[in-house]
Amino acid sequence: MKLLISRFIAIVILVIPGLMAMTGFLMMKNDLFDYFAMHGEEDAAPVFAWLHFGGGLLLFLAGMSFLGGWIFFRDHKRGYLGPRFRKEAPSETGGRRNLRV
């Protein structure tokens, strides 16, 4: 039962940033659509909602960076990363370089 609860909490922790990213994307999409839809009206001057778009961008970036960091951490822990992201093994001299001239 304890394993089931901990897995449920882990899913919730991953779903919340996903919902944040989705909400931010939809906010940005709706702002762009509304701006372009205003160009078809003759009596309305098109105004872009920068504050709402910026809030959506912030939500999107926060959610996606959390999910991306979680995936990177998990892959690093399991050894799935490429050689570019792997840490170097300590050398035999205890981490010091052997400089001989």
DSSP file (Angstrom, degrees, kcal/mol; ACC not computed):
  #  RESIDUE AA STRUCTURE BP1 BP2  ACC     N-H-->O    O-->H-N    N-H-->O    O-->H-N    TCO  KAPPA ALPHA  PHI   PSI    X-CA   Y-CA   Z-CA
    1    1 A M     >        0   0    0      0, 0.0     4,-2.0     0, 0.0     5,-0.2   0.000 360.0 360.0 360.0 -37.9    0.0    0.0    0.0
    2    2 A K  H  >  +     0   0    0      1,-0.2     4,-2.2     2,-0.2     5,-0.2   0.882 360.0  51.1 -65.3 -37.8    2.9    2.4    0.8
    3    3 A L  H  > S+     0   0    0      1,-0.2     4,-2.2     2,-0.2    -1,-0.2   0.884 108.5  52.3 -65.2 -39.0    4.4    1.8   -2.6
    4    4 A L  H  > S+     0   0    0      2,-0.2     4,-1.9     1,-0.2    -2,-0.2   0.903 110.8  46.8 -64.4 -42.0    1.1    2.6   -4.3
    5    5 A I  H  X S+     0   0    0     -4,-2.0     4,-2.3     2,-0.2    -2,-0.2   0.905 111.9  50.2 -67.9 -41.3    0.8    5.9   -2.4
    6    6 A S  H  X S+     0   0    0     -4,-2.2     4,-2.0     1,-0.2    -2,-0.2   0.881 111.1  48.8 -66.9 -36.4    4.3    6.9   -3.2
    7    7 A R  H  X S+     0   0    0     -4,-2.2     4,-2.2     2,-0.2    -1,-0.2   0.879 110.1  52.1 -68.5 -36.7    3.9    6.1   -6.9
    8    8 A F  H  X S+     0   0    0     -4,-1.9     4,-2.2     2,-0.2    -2,-0.2   0.913 109.7  48.7 -64.0 -42.5    0.6    8.1   -6.9
    9    9 A I  H  X S+     0   0    0     -4,-2.3     4,-2.3     1,-0.2    -2,-0.2   0.892 109.9  52.4 -64.1 -39.6    2.4   11.1   -5.3
   10   10 A A  H  X S+     0   0    0     -4,-2.0     4,-1.4     2,-0.2    -1,-0.2   0.898 109.3  49.3 -63.9 -39.9    5.2   10.8   -7.9
   11   11 A I  H  X S+     0   0    0     -4,-2.2     4,-2.2     2,-0.2    -2,-0.2   0.912 110.8  49.9 -64.6 -42.2    2.6   10.9  -10.7
   12   12 A V  H  X S+     0   0    0     -4,-2.2     4,-2.1     1,-0.2    -2,-0.2   0.896 107.1  54.8 -63.8 -39.4    0.9   13.9   -9.2
   13   13 A I  H  < S+     0   0    0     -4,-2.3    -1,-0.2     1,-0.2    -2,-0.2   0.835 114.1  41.5 -63.6 -31.9    4.3   15.7   -9.0
   14   14 A L  H  X S+     0   0    0     -4,-1.4     4,-1.1    -5,-0.2    -2,-0.2   0.772 111.5  54.9 -84.7 -27.6    4.9   15.1  -12.7
   15   15 A V  H  X S+     0   0    0     -4,-2.2     4,-2.6     2,-0.2     5,-0.2   0.879  99.4  60.7 -74.5 -37.1    1.3   15.9  -13.8
   16   16 A I  H  X S+     0   0    0     -4,-2.1     4,-2.2     1,-0.2    -1,-0.2   0.933 107.0  43.4 -60.7 -49.0    1.3   19.4  -12.2
   17   17 A P  H  > S+     0   0    0      0, 0.0     4,-2.5     0, 0.0    -1,-0.2   0.859 112.9  54.8 -65.0 -30.9    4.2   20.8  -14.2
   18   18 A G  H  X S+     0   0    0     -4,-1.1     4,-2.3     2,-0.2    -2,-0.2   0.910 109.0  46.6 -64.9 -41.2    2.7   19.2  -17.3
   19   19 A L  H  X S+     0   0    0     -4,-2.6     4,-2.6     2,-0.2    -1,-0.2   0.870 110.9  53.2 -67.2 -36.2   -0.6   20.9  -16.7
   20   20 A M  H  X S+     0   0    0     -4,-2.2     4,-2.5    -5,-0.2    -2,-0.2   0.939 110.8  46.1 -61.8 -46.5    1.3   24.2  -16.1
   21   21 A A  H  X S+     0   0    0     -4,-2.5     4,-2.3     1,-0.2    -2,-0.2   0.899 113.3  49.6 -64.2 -40.7    3.1   23.8  -19.4
   22   22 A M  H  X S+     0   0    0     -4,-2.3     4,-2.3     2,-0.2    -1,-0.2   0.917 111.3  48.7 -65.0 -42.9   -0.2   23.0  -21.2
   23   23 A T  H  X S+     0   0    0     -4,-2.6     4,-2.4     1,-0.2    -2,-0.2   0.914 111.6  49.6 -63.7 -42.8   -2.0   25.9  -19.7
   24   24 A G  H  X S+     0   0    0     -4,-2.5     4,-2.2     2,-0.2    -1,-0.2   0.906 110.6  50.0 -62.8 -41.8    0.9   28.3  -20.7
   25   25 A F  H  X S+     0   0    0     -4,-2.3     4,-2.5     1,-0.2    -2,-0.2   0.916 111.5  48.3 -62.1 -43.3    0.9   27.0  -24.2
   26   26 A L  H  X S+     0   0    0     -4,-2.3     4,-2.6     2,-0.2    -2,-0.2   0.874 109.5  53.1 -66.7 -36.8   -2.9   27.4  -24.5
   27   27 A M  H  X S+     0   0    0     -4,-2.4     4,-2.0     2,-0.2    -1,-0.2   0.932 112.2  44.6 -62.4 -45.1   -2.6   31.0  -23.1
   28   28 A M  H  X S+     0   0    0     -4,-2.2     4,-2.3     2,-0.2    -2,-0.2   0.911 113.7  50.3 -65.5 -41.8    0.0   31.9  -25.7
   29   29 A K  H  X S+     0   0    0     -4,-2.5     4,-2.4     1,-0.2    -2,-0.2   0.917 111.0  48.4 -62.2 -44.5   -2.0   30.2  -28.5
   30   30 A N  H  X S+     0   0    0     -4,-2.6     4,-2.7     2,-0.2    -1,-0.2   0.878 109.9  52.1 -66.0 -37.6   -5.2   32.0  -27.6
   31   31 A D  H  X S+     0   0    0     -4,-2.0     4,-2.2     2,-0.2    -1,-0.2   0.926 111.7  46.2 -64.5 -43.5   -3.4   35.4  -27.4
   32   32 A L  H  X S+     0   0    0     -4,-2.3     4,-2.3     2,-0.2    -2,-0.2   0.914 113.9  48.7 -64.3 -41.8   -1.9   34.9  -30.9
   33   33 A F  H  X S+     0   0    0     -4,-2.4     4,-2.4     1,-0.2    -2,-0.2   0.929 111.7  48.7 -63.7 -45.0   -5.3   33.8  -32.3
   34   34 A D  H  X S+     0   0    0     -4,-2.7     4,-1.6     1,-0.2    -1,-0.2   0.888 110.8  51.5 -63.3 -38.1   -7.1   36.7  -30.8
   35   35 A Y  H  X S+     0   0    0     -4,-2.2     4,-0.6     1,-0.2    -1,-0.2   0.930 114.0  42.1 -64.7 -45.4   -4.6   39.2  -32.1
   36   36 A F  H >< S+     0   0    0     -4,-2.3     3,-0.5     1,-0.2     4,-0.3   0.818 111.5  55.9 -72.6 -28.7   -4.8   37.9  -35.6
   37   37 A A  H >< S+     0   0    0     -4,-2.4     3,-1.2     1,-0.2     4,-0.4   0.803  98.6  62.7 -71.6 -28.2   -8.6   37.6  -35.4
   38   38 A M  H >< S+     0   0    0     -4,-1.6     3,-0.9     1,-0.2     6,-0.2   0.755  89.8  68.8 -67.4 -22.7   -8.8   41.3  -34.5
   39   39 A H  T << S+     0   0    0     -4,-0.6    -1,-0.2    -3,-0.5    -2,-0.2   0.732  93.4  58.1 -69.0 -19.9   -7.3   42.2  -37.9
   40   40 A G  T <  S+     0   0    0     -3,-1.2     2,-0.4    -4,-0.3    -1,-0.2   0.679  88.8  86.7 -82.5 -17.4  -10.5   41.0  -39.6
   41   41 A E    <   -     0   0    0     -3,-0.9     3,-0.2    -4,-0.4     0, 0.0  -0.677  63.8-157.1 -86.1 135.6  -12.7   43.4  -37.7
   42   42 A E  S    S+     0   0    0     -2,-0.4    -1,-0.1     1,-0.2    -4,-0.0   0.820  89.0  45.0 -80.9 -31.1  -13.0   46.9  -39.2
   43   43 A D  S    S+     0   0    0      2,-0.0     2,-0.4     0, 0.0    -1,-0.2   0.461 100.1  78.8 -95.9  -0.7  -14.0   48.8  -36.1
   44   44 A A        -     0   0    0     -6,-0.2    -3,-0.1    -3,-0.2     0, 0.0  -0.895  69.9-139.1-112.6 137.3  -11.4   47.3  -33.7
   45   45 A A        -     0   0    0     -2,-0.4     2,-0.2     1,-0.0    -6,-0.1  -0.812  32.4-114.8 -89.6 126.9   -7.8   48.3  -33.4
   46   46 A P        +     0   0    0      0, 0.0     2,-0.4     0, 0.0   -11,-0.1  -0.440  38.4 179.5 -67.6 127.3   -5.6   45.2  -33.0
   47   47 A V        -     0   0    0     -2,-0.2     2,-0.4     2,-0.0    -9,-0.1  -0.996  21.1-137.0-128.8 131.8   -3.9   45.2  -29.6
   48   48 A F        -     0   0    0     -2,-0.4     2,-1.5     1,-0.1     3,-0.2  -0.744  13.6-132.4 -92.2 135.2   -1.6   42.4  -28.4
   49   49 A A     >  +     0   0    0     -2,-0.4     4,-2.2     1,-0.2     5,-0.2  -0.643  33.8 170.3 -86.5  84.3   -2.0   41.1  -24.8
   50   50 A W  H  > S+     0   0    0     -2,-1.5     4,-2.7     1,-0.2    -1,-0.2   0.869  72.4  52.0 -66.8 -38.4    1.7   41.1  -23.8
   51   51 A L  H  > S+     0   0    0      2,-0.2     4,-2.1     1,-0.2    -1,-0.2   0.916 112.6  44.4 -67.0 -43.3    1.1   40.5  -20.1
   52   52 A H  H  > S+     0   0    0      2,-0.2     4,-2.0     1,-0.2    -1,-0.2   0.902 115.0  49.3 -67.0 -41.2   -1.1   37.5  -20.7
   53   53 A F  H  X S+     0   0    0     -4,-2.2     4,-2.4     2,-0.2    -2,-0.2   0.904 110.5  50.7 -64.1 -41.8    1.3   36.1  -23.3
   54   54 A G  H  X S+     0   0    0     -4,-2.7     4,-2.4     2,-0.2    -2,-0.2   0.876 108.9  51.3 -64.5 -38.0    4.2   36.6  -21.0
   55   55 A G  H  X S+     0   0    0     -4,-2.1     4,-2.4     2,-0.2    -1,-0.2   0.901 110.9  48.6 -64.5 -40.3    2.4   34.8  -18.2
   56   56 A G  H  X S+     0   0    0     -4,-2.0     4,-2.5     2,-0.2    -2,-0.2   0.894 110.9  50.2 -65.0 -39.9    1.7   31.9  -20.5
   57   57 A L  H  X S+     0   0    0     -4,-2.4     4,-2.7     2,-0.2     5,-0.2   0.904 110.5  50.1 -64.3 -41.0    5.4   31.9  -21.6
   58   58 A L  H  X S+     0   0    0     -4,-2.4     4,-2.3     2,-0.2    -2,-0.2   0.921 112.3  46.8 -63.5 -44.7    6.5   31.8  -18.0
   59   59 A L  H  X S+     0   0    0     -4,-2.4     4,-2.4     2,-0.2     5,-0.2   0.917 113.6  49.1 -62.4 -43.3    4.1   28.9  -17.2
   60   60 A F  H  X S+     0   0    0     -4,-2.5     4,-2.5     1,-0.2     5,-0.2   0.936 113.4  45.1 -62.8 -47.6    5.2   27.0  -20.3
   61   61 A L  H  X S+     0   0    0     -4,-2.7     4,-2.2     1,-0.2     5,-0.2   0.883 113.2  50.6 -66.1 -38.1    8.9   27.4  -19.6
   62   62 A A  H  X S+     0   0    0     -4,-2.3     4,-1.8    -5,-0.2    -1,-0.2   0.938 114.1  43.8 -65.3 -46.2    8.6   26.6  -15.9
   63   63 A G  H  X S+     0   0    0     -4,-2.4     4,-2.2    -5,-0.2    -2,-0.2   0.921 116.4  45.5 -65.6 -44.6    6.7   23.4  -16.6
   64   64 A M  H  X S+     0   0    0     -4,-2.5     4,-2.7    -5,-0.2    -1,-0.2   0.858 111.3  52.3 -70.4 -34.2    8.9   22.2  -19.4
   65   65 A S  H  X S+     0   0    0     -4,-2.2     4,-2.3    -5,-0.2    -1,-0.2   0.881 109.8  49.9 -69.8 -35.3   12.1   22.9  -17.6
   66   66 A F  H  X S+     0   0    0     -4,-1.8     4,-2.2    -5,-0.2    -2,-0.2   0.949 114.6  43.7 -64.1 -47.7   10.9   20.9  -14.6
   67   67 A L  H  X S+     0   0    0     -4,-2.2     4,-2.2     1,-0.2    -2,-0.2   0.903 114.7  49.4 -65.4 -40.7   10.0   18.0  -16.8
   68   68 A G  H  X S+     0   0    0     -4,-2.7     4,-2.4     1,-0.2    -1,-0.2   0.898 111.6  49.0 -64.6 -40.4   13.2   18.2  -18.8
   69   69 A G  H  X S+     0   0    0     -4,-2.3     4,-2.6     2,-0.2    -2,-0.2   0.881 110.2  51.5 -65.6 -38.1   15.3   18.4  -15.7
   70   70 A W  H  X S+     0   0    0     -4,-2.2     4,-2.3     2,-0.2    -2,-0.2   0.916 111.7  46.4 -65.4 -42.8   13.5   15.4  -14.2
   71   71 A I  H  X S+     0   0    0     -4,-2.2     4,-2.6     2,-0.2     5,-0.2   0.910 113.2  49.6 -65.5 -42.1   14.1   13.3  -17.4
   72   72 A F  H  X S+     0   0    0     -4,-2.4     4,-2.4     2,-0.2    -2,-0.2   0.921 112.0  48.0 -62.9 -44.1   17.8   14.4  -17.5
   73   73 A F  H  X S+     0   0    0     -4,-2.6     4,-2.2     2,-0.2    -2,-0.2   0.911 113.0  48.2 -62.6 -43.3   18.3   13.5  -13.9
   74   74 A R  H  X S+     0   0    0     -4,-2.3     4,-1.8     1,-0.2    -2,-0.2   0.920 113.5  46.4 -64.7 -44.0   16.6   10.1  -14.3
   75   75 A D  H  X>S+     0   0    0     -4,-2.6     5,-2.8     1,-0.2     4,-0.8   0.863 111.8  51.9 -67.4 -34.8   18.6    9.3  -17.5
   76   76 A H  H  <5S+     0   0    0     -4,-2.4     3,-0.4    -5,-0.2    -1,-0.2   0.899 109.3  50.3 -65.9 -39.9   21.8   10.4  -15.7
   77   77 A K  H  <5S+     0   0    0     -4,-2.2    -2,-0.2     1,-0.2    -1,-0.2   0.859 114.5  43.6 -66.2 -35.8   21.1    8.1  -12.8
   78   78 A R  H  <5S-     0   0    0     -4,-1.8    -1,-0.2    -5,-0.2    -2,-0.2   0.516 113.7-115.1 -89.9  -5.0   20.5    5.2  -15.1
   79   79 A G  T  <5S+     0   0    0     -4,-0.8    -3,-0.2    -3,-0.4    -4,-0.1   0.781  74.9 129.9  80.7  27.4   23.5    5.8  -17.3
   80   80 A Y      < +     0   0    0     -5,-2.8    -4,-0.2    -6,-0.1    -5,-0.1   0.486  40.4 107.1 -91.1  -3.1   21.5    6.6  -20.5
   81   81 A L  S    S-     0   0    0     -6,-0.6     5,-0.0     1,-0.1    -9,-0.0  -0.343  72.7-109.3 -78.3 157.0   23.3    9.9  -21.2
   82   82 A G    >>  -     0   0    0      1,-0.1     3,-1.2    -2,-0.1     4,-0.6  -0.201  38.9 -94.4 -74.6 173.4   25.8   10.3  -24.0
   83   83 A P  T 34 S+     0   0    0      0, 0.0     3,-0.5     0, 0.0    -1,-0.1   0.741 119.1  68.9 -64.8 -22.2   29.6   10.8  -23.3
   84   84 A R  T 34 S+     0   0    0      1,-0.2    -3,-0.0     3,-0.0     0, 0.0   0.847 106.9  37.1 -64.2 -33.8   29.2   14.6  -23.5
   85   85 A F  T <4 S+     0   0    0     -3,-1.2    -1,-0.2     2,-0.1     2,-0.2   0.420  92.7 106.4-101.7  -0.3   27.2   14.6  -20.2
   86   86 A R  S  < S-     0   0    0     -4,-0.6     2,-0.2    -3,-0.5   -10,-0.0  -0.545  71.8-117.8 -80.6 145.8   29.0   11.9  -18.3
   87   87 A K        -     0   0    0     -2,-0.2     2,-0.2     1,-0.1    -1,-0.1  -0.548  31.5-108.5 -79.4 147.6   31.3   12.9  -15.5
   88   88 A E        -     0   0    0     -2,-0.2    -1,-0.1     1,-0.1     3,-0.1  -0.524  32.4-115.3 -75.2 142.3   35.0   12.0  -15.8
   89   89 A A        -     0   0    0     -2,-0.2    -1,-0.1     1,-0.1     6,-0.1  -0.534  38.2-101.0 -73.5 142.2   36.2    9.2  -13.6
   90   90 A P        -     0   0    0      0, 0.0    -1,-0.1     0, 0.0     6,-0.0  -0.363  40.7-118.5 -64.2 143.8   38.8   10.3  -11.0
   91   91 A S    >   -     0   0    0      1,-0.1     3,-1.2    -3,-0.1     4,-0.4  -0.187  25.8-100.8 -78.0 174.7   42.3    9.5  -12.0
   92   92 A E  T 3  S+     0   0    0      1,-0.3    -1,-0.1     2,-0.1     0, 0.0   0.675 114.4  69.6 -71.0 -17.2   44.7    7.2  -10.0
   93   93 A T  T >  S-     0   0    0      3,-0.3     3,-0.6     1,-0.1    -1,-0.3   0.244 122.1 -95.7 -88.5  15.7   46.5   10.2   -8.5
   94   94 A G  T <  S-     0   0    0     -3,-1.2    -2,-0.1     1,-0.2     3,-0.1   0.795  79.8 -50.5  81.1  27.5   43.5   11.2   -6.4
   95   95 A G  T 3  S+     0   0    0     -4,-0.4     2,-0.3     1,-0.3    -1,-0.2   0.304 111.3 115.9  93.5 -10.0   42.1   13.8   -8.7
   96   96 A R    <   -     0   0    0     -3,-0.6    -1,-0.3    -5,-0.1     2,-0.3  -0.697  67.0-119.4 -92.7 145.8   45.4   15.6   -9.1
   97   97 A R        -     0   0    0     -2,-0.3     2,-1.0    -3,-0.1    -1,-0.0  -0.619  19.2-127.0 -83.7 142.7   47.0   15.8  -12.5
   98   98 A N        -     0   0    0     -2,-0.3     2,-0.8     2,-0.0    -1,-0.1  -0.780  28.5-169.6 -91.3 101.7   50.5   14.4  -12.8
   99   99 A L        +     0   0    0     -2,-1.0     2,-0.5     2,-0.0    -2,-0.0  -0.830   9.6 173.3 -99.6 110.3   52.6   17.2  -14.4
  100  100 A R              0   0    0     -2,-0.8    -2,-0.0     1,-0.1     0, 0.0  -0.958 360.0 360.0-116.3 132.6   56.0   16.0  -15.5
  101  101 A V              0   0    0     -2,-0.5    -1,-0.1     0, 0.0    -2,-0.0   0.389 360.0 360.0-110.6 360.0   58.3   18.4  -17.4
